[in-house]
Amino acid sequence: MPIKKYCSYTGCRVILDEDVKYCEKHLKMINEVKASRDRQYKRSRTDRKEQDFYRSAAWVRVRDGALAYYFGIDLFEYYTSGLIIEADTVHHIYPIKEDWAKRIDMNNLAPLTEKSHQIIHYEYKNGNKLKMQDALFEMKIQFFNDFRAGVSKTFQPL
């Protein structure tokens, strides 16, 4: 018997197969909101260099590699709540505006959900940047020790 779960939209009790995140109603709504947010975000950006980078093949390769290395899970959510949630973005721990050289450095990347990404940026903006960066690096080290030690010797987090 296949595993079932509720729609990931808060409060929705539609039962879905485990590999489906949202019911049809909420998937359409989520996609519309995301598209609108993305359009607004891109219109308001003035950093052409960074925008070009995020559209580059190099970024797509490194982002996909980071997601695969961490099994596609949100590290922040996993190590703060113990929940395994599918990551949908990759965060630069040291922002590329501050250290351009680390833009494709796997040691500087952490897979997150958009919710976790917003929480982290909120902490960055409210004076807890160094503390949050240290916590993210600790999560990466913990993940390596928990799941990757002995599996891959080519990449080791800071």
PyRosetta script that sets phi, psi and omega in degrees:
from pyrosetta import init, pose_from_sequence

init()
pose = pose_from_sequence("MPIKKYCSYTGCRVILDEDVKYCEKHLKMINEVKASRDRQYKRSRTDRKEQDFYRSAAWVRVRDGALAYYFGIDLFEYYTSGLIIEADTVHHIYPIKEDWAKRIDMNNLAPLTEKSHQIIHYEYKNGNKLKMQDALFEMKIQFFNDFRAGVSKTFQPL")
pose.set_psi(1, 129.7)
pose.set_omega(1, -178.4)
pose.set_phi(2, -68.1)
pose.set_psi(2, 151.9)
pose.set_omega(2, 178.4)
pose.set_phi(3, -78.7)
pose.set_psi(3, 137.6)
pose.set_omega(3, -179.9)
pose.set_phi(4, -116.6)
pose.set_psi(4, 158.8)
pose.set_omega(4, 176.6)
pose.set_phi(5, -152.3)
pose.set_psi(5, 167.8)
pose.set_omega(5, 176.4)
pose.set_phi(6, -80.4)
pose.set_psi(6, 156.0)
pose.set_omega(6, 171.7)
pose.set_phi(7, -54.3)
pose.set_psi(7, 140.9)
pose.set_omega(7, -177.5)
pose.set_phi(8, -74.5)
pose.set_psi(8, -7.5)
pose.set_omega(8, 177.8)
pose.set_phi(9, -72.6)
pose.set_psi(9, 129.0)
pose.set_omega(9, -176.0)
pose.set_phi(10, -54.2)
pose.set_psi(10, 124.1)
pose.set_omega(10, 176.9)
pose.set_phi(11, 89.9)
pose.set_psi(11, -13.1)
pose.set_omega(11, -179.0)
pose.set_phi(12, -79.8)
pose.set_psi(12, 133.8)
pose.set_omega(12, -177.7)
pose.set_phi(13, -115.1)
pose.set_psi(13, 25.5)
pose.set_omega(13, 175.1)
pose.set_phi(14, -74.8)
pose.set_psi(14, 131.0)
pose.set_omega(14, -178.8)
pose.set_phi(15, -90.1)
pose.set_psi(15, 131.0)
pose.set_omega(15, -176.0)
pose.set_phi(16, -129.6)
pose.set_psi(16, 164.8)
pose.set_omega(16, 170.5)
pose.set_phi(17, -64.5)
pose.set_psi(17, 154.5)
pose.set_omega(17, -174.6)
pose.set_phi(18, -61.9)
pose.set_psi(18, -25.4)
pose.set_omega(18, -177.6)
pose.set_phi(19, -89.8)
pose.set_psi(19, 3.2)
pose.set_omega(19, 178.5)
pose.set_phi(20, -106.9)
pose.set_psi(20, 126.6)
pose.set_omega(20, -174.8)
pose.set_phi(21, -83.7)
pose.set_psi(21, -45.9)
pose.set_omega(21, -176.7)
pose.set_phi(22, -126.8)
pose.set_psi(22, 151.9)
pose.set_omega(22, 172.0)
pose.set_phi(23, -69.5)
pose.set_psi(23, 167.1)
pose.set_omega(23, -176.2)
pose.set_phi(24, -57.7)
pose.set_psi(24, -43.2)
pose.set_omega(24, -178.8)
pose.set_phi(25, -59.6)
pose.set_psi(25, -49.1)
pose.set_omega(25, -176.0)
pose.set_phi(26, -78.8)
pose.set_psi(26, -28.0)
pose.set_omega(26, 176.2)
pose.set_phi(27, -62.3)
pose.set_psi(27, -45.4)
pose.set_omega(27, 178.7)
pose.set_phi(28, -61.9)
pose.set_psi(28, -44.8)
pose.set_omega(28, -179.6)
pose.set_phi(29, -64.1)
pose.set_psi(29, -45.2)
pose.set_omega(29, 179.8)
pose.set_phi(30, -61.3)
pose.set_psi(30, -44.3)
pose.set_omega(30, -179.4)
pose.set_phi(31, -64.1)
pose.set_psi(31, -39.4)
pose.set_omega(31, 178.4)
pose.set_phi(32, -65.8)
pose.set_psi(32, -43.8)
pose.set_omega(32, 179.6)
pose.set_phi(33, -64.2)
pose.set_psi(33, -45.0)
pose.set_omega(33, -179.7)
pose.set_phi(34, -62.8)
pose.set_psi(34, -44.4)
pose.set_omega(34, 180.0)
pose.set_phi(35, -61.9)
pose.set_psi(35, -42.8)
pose.set_omega(35, 178.8)
pose.set_phi(36, -64.2)
pose.set_psi(36, -44.5)
pose.set_omega(36, 179.2)
pose.set_phi(37, -63.1)
pose.set_psi(37, -42.7)
pose.set_omega(37, 179.5)
pose.set_phi(38, -63.5)
pose.set_psi(38, -42.9)
pose.set_omega(38, 178.5)
pose.set_phi(39, -61.2)
pose.set_psi(39, -46.2)
pose.set_omega(39, -179.9)
pose.set_phi(40, -63.5)
pose.set_psi(40, -43.1)
pose.set_omega(40, -179.6)
pose.set_phi(41, -61.5)
pose.set_psi(41, -46.2)
pose.set_omega(41, -178.7)
pose.set_phi(42, -66.5)
pose.set_psi(42, -35.9)
pose.set_omega(42, 178.1)
pose.set_phi(43, -65.9)
pose.set_psi(43, -35.0)
pose.set_omega(43, -174.6)
pose.set_phi(44, -86.2)
pose.set_psi(44, -10.0)
pose.set_omega(44, -179.2)
pose.set_phi(45, -78.0)
pose.set_psi(45, 142.6)
pose.set_omega(45, 177.9)
pose.set_phi(46, -119.4)
pose.set_psi(46, 1.1)
pose.set_omega(46, -176.2)
pose.set_phi(47, -95.0)
pose.set_psi(47, 83.3)
pose.set_omega(47, -176.4)
pose.set_phi(48, -58.8)
pose.set_psi(48, -40.0)
pose.set_omega(48, -178.4)
pose.set_phi(49, -59.6)
pose.set_psi(49, -46.4)
pose.set_omega(49, 179.7)
pose.set_phi(50, -68.1)
pose.set_psi(50, -40.5)
pose.set_omega(50, 178.7)
pose.set_phi(51, -60.8)
pose.set_psi(51, -43.9)
pose.set_omega(51, 178.8)
pose.set_phi(52, -62.2)
pose.set_psi(52, -40.3)
pose.set_omega(52, 179.1)
pose.set_phi(53, -61.2)
pose.set_psi(53, -45.5)
pose.set_omega(53, -177.3)
pose.set_phi(54, -67.8)
pose.set_psi(54, -12.9)
pose.set_omega(54, 174.8)
pose.set_phi(55, -99.9)
pose.set_psi(55, 0.5)
pose.set_omega(55, -174.7)
pose.set_phi(56, -81.0)
pose.set_psi(56, 156.1)
pose.set_omega(56, 176.8)
pose.set_phi(57, -64.6)
pose.set_psi(57, -34.5)
pose.set_omega(57, 179.5)
pose.set_phi(58, -61.2)
pose.set_psi(58, -43.8)
pose.set_omega(58, 179.5)
pose.set_phi(59, -65.8)
pose.set_psi(59, -43.1)
pose.set_omega(59, -179.6)
pose.set_phi(60, -59.4)
pose.set_psi(60, -44.2)
pose.set_omega(60, 179.1)
pose.set_phi(61, -62.4)
pose.set_psi(61, -48.0)
pose.set_omega(61, -176.3)
pose.set_phi(62, -69.4)
pose.set_psi(62, -38.5)
pose.set_omega(62, 177.8)
pose.set_phi(63, -62.9)
pose.set_psi(63, -48.0)
pose.set_omega(63, 179.1)
pose.set_phi(64, -62.9)
pose.set_psi(64, -36.9)
pose.set_omega(64, 177.0)
pose.set_phi(65, -64.4)
pose.set_psi(65, -41.2)
pose.set_omega(65, 178.9)
pose.set_phi(66, -65.9)
pose.set_psi(66, -42.5)
pose.set_omega(66, 178.0)
pose.set_phi(67, -61.9)
pose.set_psi(67, -42.9)
pose.set_omega(67, -179.2)
pose.set_phi(68, -66.9)
pose.set_psi(68, -42.7)
pose.set_omega(68, -177.9)
pose.set_phi(69, -59.3)
pose.set_psi(69, -39.1)
pose.set_omega(69, -179.0)
pose.set_phi(70, -95.5)
pose.set_psi(70, 21.6)
pose.set_omega(70, 176.8)
pose.set_phi(71, 57.1)
pose.set_psi(71, 22.8)
pose.set_omega(71, 176.7)
pose.set_phi(72, 71.7)
pose.set_psi(72, 18.2)
pose.set_omega(72, -179.2)
pose.set_phi(73, -102.1)
pose.set_psi(73, 152.4)
pose.set_omega(73, 175.9)
pose.set_phi(74, -76.4)
pose.set_psi(74, 109.8)
pose.set_omega(74, -178.0)
pose.set_phi(75, -62.9)
pose.set_psi(75, -41.9)
pose.set_omega(75, -177.9)
pose.set_phi(76, -61.1)
pose.set_psi(76, -47.6)
pose.set_omega(76, -179.8)
pose.set_phi(77, -63.6)
pose.set_psi(77, -43.1)
pose.set_omega(77, -177.5)
pose.set_phi(78, -62.1)
pose.set_psi(78, -44.9)
pose.set_omega(78, -175.9)
pose.set_phi(79, -87.6)
pose.set_psi(79, -8.3)
pose.set_omega(79, 174.8)
pose.set_phi(80, -101.2)
pose.set_psi(80, -34.1)
pose.set_omega(80, -177.6)
pose.set_phi(81, -119.4)
pose.set_psi(81, -14.6)
pose.set_omega(81, -177.9)
pose.set_phi(82, 85.2)
pose.set_psi(82, 1.0)
pose.set_omega(82, -179.2)
pose.set_phi(83, -87.4)
pose.set_psi(83, 142.9)
pose.set_omega(83, 174.8)
pose.set_phi(84, -98.0)
pose.set_psi(84, 109.9)
pose.set_omega(84, -178.3)
pose.set_phi(85, -123.1)
pose.set_psi(85, 139.5)
pose.set_omega(85, -179.2)
pose.set_phi(86, -69.6)
pose.set_psi(86, 126.5)
pose.set_omega(86, 177.4)
pose.set_phi(87, -75.8)
pose.set_psi(87, 144.7)
pose.set_omega(87, 177.8)
pose.set_phi(88, -126.9)
pose.set_psi(88, 3.7)
pose.set_omega(88, 177.1)
pose.set_phi(89, -148.4)
pose.set_psi(89, 164.0)
pose.set_omega(89, 177.1)
pose.set_phi(90, -124.2)
pose.set_psi(90, 127.2)
pose.set_omega(90, -174.5)
pose.set_phi(91, -100.3)
pose.set_psi(91, 136.4)
pose.set_omega(91, 170.9)
pose.set_phi(92, -85.3)
pose.set_psi(92, 114.0)
pose.set_omega(92, -178.9)
pose.set_phi(93, -62.1)
pose.set_psi(93, -49.0)
pose.set_omega(93, 168.5)
pose.set_phi(94, -94.3)
pose.set_psi(94, 112.8)
pose.set_omega(94, -176.4)
pose.set_phi(95, -55.4)
pose.set_psi(95, 144.9)
pose.set_omega(95, -177.2)
pose.set_phi(96, -67.9)
pose.set_psi(96, -21.9)
pose.set_omega(96, 175.4)
pose.set_phi(97, -67.7)
pose.set_psi(97, -25.6)
pose.set_omega(97, -179.5)
pose.set_phi(98, -94.3)
pose.set_psi(98, -30.1)
pose.set_omega(98, -179.4)
pose.set_phi(99, -146.2)
pose.set_psi(99, 85.4)
pose.set_omega(99, -177.0)
pose.set_phi(100, -58.3)
pose.set_psi(100, -32.8)
pose.set_omega(100, -177.2)
pose.set_phi(101, -64.2)
pose.set_psi(101, -22.5)
pose.set_omega(101, -178.2)
pose.set_phi(102, -94.2)
pose.set_psi(102, 12.3)
pose.set_omega(102, -174.6)
pose.set_phi(103, -65.4)
pose.set_psi(103, -29.6)
pose.set_omega(103, 177.9)
pose.set_phi(104, -119.5)
pose.set_psi(104, 22.3)
pose.set_omega(104, 177.7)
pose.set_phi(105, -84.4)
pose.set_psi(105, 113.9)
pose.set_omega(105, -178.9)
pose.set_phi(106, -57.3)
pose.set_psi(106, -28.6)
pose.set_omega(106, 178.6)
pose.set_phi(107, -67.7)
pose.set_psi(107, -18.2)
pose.set_omega(107, -177.4)
pose.set_phi(108, -98.6)
pose.set_psi(108, 5.2)
pose.set_omega(108, -174.1)
pose.set_phi(109, -113.6)
pose.set_psi(109, 140.9)
pose.set_omega(109, 177.4)
pose.set_phi(110, -137.7)
pose.set_psi(110, 125.5)
pose.set_omega(110, 177.6)
pose.set_phi(111, -75.3)
pose.set_psi(111, 136.6)
pose.set_omega(111, -176.0)
pose.set_phi(112, -144.7)
pose.set_psi(112, 164.4)
pose.set_omega(112, 165.7)
pose.set_phi(113, -85.2)
pose.set_psi(113, 165.5)
pose.set_omega(113, 177.7)
pose.set_phi(114, -62.1)
pose.set_psi(114, -35.8)
pose.set_omega(114, 178.4)
pose.set_phi(115, -61.3)
pose.set_psi(115, -48.9)
pose.set_omega(115, 179.0)
pose.set_phi(116, -64.3)
pose.set_psi(116, -38.5)
pose.set_omega(116, 179.0)
pose.set_phi(117, -59.6)
pose.set_psi(117, -43.5)
pose.set_omega(117, 179.0)
pose.set_phi(118, -66.4)
pose.set_psi(118, -39.3)
pose.set_omega(118, 177.8)
pose.set_phi(119, -61.2)
pose.set_psi(119, -44.8)
pose.set_omega(119, -178.6)
pose.set_phi(120, -64.5)
pose.set_psi(120, -45.1)
pose.set_omega(120, 179.1)
pose.set_phi(121, -66.1)
pose.set_psi(121, -33.1)
pose.set_omega(121, 174.6)
pose.set_phi(122, -60.5)
pose.set_psi(122, -45.5)
pose.set_omega(122, 178.2)
pose.set_phi(123, -64.4)
pose.set_psi(123, -40.2)
pose.set_omega(123, 176.9)
pose.set_phi(124, -57.1)
pose.set_psi(124, -45.7)
pose.set_omega(124, -175.6)
pose.set_phi(125, -73.1)
pose.set_psi(125, -21.5)
pose.set_omega(125, -175.7)
pose.set_phi(126, -103.2)
pose.set_psi(126, 29.0)
pose.set_omega(126, 171.9)
pose.set_phi(127, 84.2)
pose.set_psi(127, 7.0)
pose.set_omega(127, -179.6)
pose.set_phi(128, -109.9)
pose.set_psi(128, 26.0)
pose.set_omega(128, -174.5)
pose.set_phi(129, -60.5)
pose.set_psi(129, -52.8)
pose.set_omega(129, -177.8)
pose.set_phi(130, -62.4)
pose.set_psi(130, -40.8)
pose.set_omega(130, 178.5)
pose.set_phi(131, -62.6)
pose.set_psi(131, -43.8)
pose.set_omega(131, 179.8)
pose.set_phi(132, -67.9)
pose.set_psi(132, -40.3)
pose.set_omega(132, 177.8)
pose.set_phi(133, -62.2)
pose.set_psi(133, -44.2)
pose.set_omega(133, 177.6)
pose.set_phi(134, -60.6)
pose.set_psi(134, -42.3)
pose.set_omega(134, 179.9)
pose.set_phi(135, -62.9)
pose.set_psi(135, -42.3)
pose.set_omega(135, 179.2)
pose.set_phi(136, -63.9)
pose.set_psi(136, -41.7)
pose.set_omega(136, 177.6)
pose.set_phi(137, -65.0)
pose.set_psi(137, -37.9)
pose.set_omega(137, 176.9)
pose.set_phi(138, -63.8)
pose.set_psi(138, -39.3)
pose.set_omega(138, 177.8)
pose.set_phi(139, -63.6)
pose.set_psi(139, -40.1)
pose.set_omega(139, 178.6)
pose.set_phi(140, -64.4)
pose.set_psi(140, -42.6)
pose.set_omega(140, 178.1)
pose.set_phi(141, -64.4)
pose.set_psi(141, -43.3)
pose.set_omega(141, 179.3)
pose.set_phi(142, -62.1)
pose.set_psi(142, -42.7)
pose.set_omega(142, 177.8)
pose.set_phi(143, -60.0)
pose.set_psi(143, -46.0)
pose.set_omega(143, 179.1)
pose.set_phi(144, -58.0)
pose.set_psi(144, -47.2)
pose.set_omega(144, -179.5)
pose.set_phi(145, -65.9)
pose.set_psi(145, -37.5)
pose.set_omega(145, -178.0)
pose.set_phi(146, -75.0)
pose.set_psi(146, -38.4)
pose.set_omega(146, -168.6)
pose.set_phi(147, -125.8)
pose.set_psi(147, -19.4)
pose.set_omega(147, -171.8)
pose.set_phi(148, -117.3)
pose.set_psi(148, -16.8)
pose.set_omega(148, -178.5)
pose.set_phi(149, -56.9)
pose.set_psi(149, 125.7)
pose.set_omega(149, -178.8)
pose.set_phi(150, 88.5)
pose.set_psi(150, -15.4)
pose.set_omega(150, -179.7)
pose.set_phi(151, -89.4)
pose.set_psi(151, -46.9)
pose.set_omega(151, -175.7)
pose.set_phi(152, -132.2)
pose.set_psi(152, 122.5)
pose.set_omega(152, 177.3)
pose.set_phi(153, -101.8)
pose.set_psi(153, -1.0)
pose.set_omega(153, -177.3)
pose.set_phi(154, -82.9)
pose.set_psi(154, -25.7)
pose.set_omega(154, 179.7)
pose.set_phi(155, -129.9)
pose.set_psi(155, 123.7)
pose.set_omega(155, 175.0)
pose.set_phi(156, -132.4)
pose.set_psi(156, 127.3)
pose.set_omega(156, -178.0)
pose.set_phi(157, -64.8)
pose.set_psi(157, 161.2)
pose.set_omega(157, 179.2)
pose.set_phi(158, -54.7)
pose.dump_pdb("model.pdb")
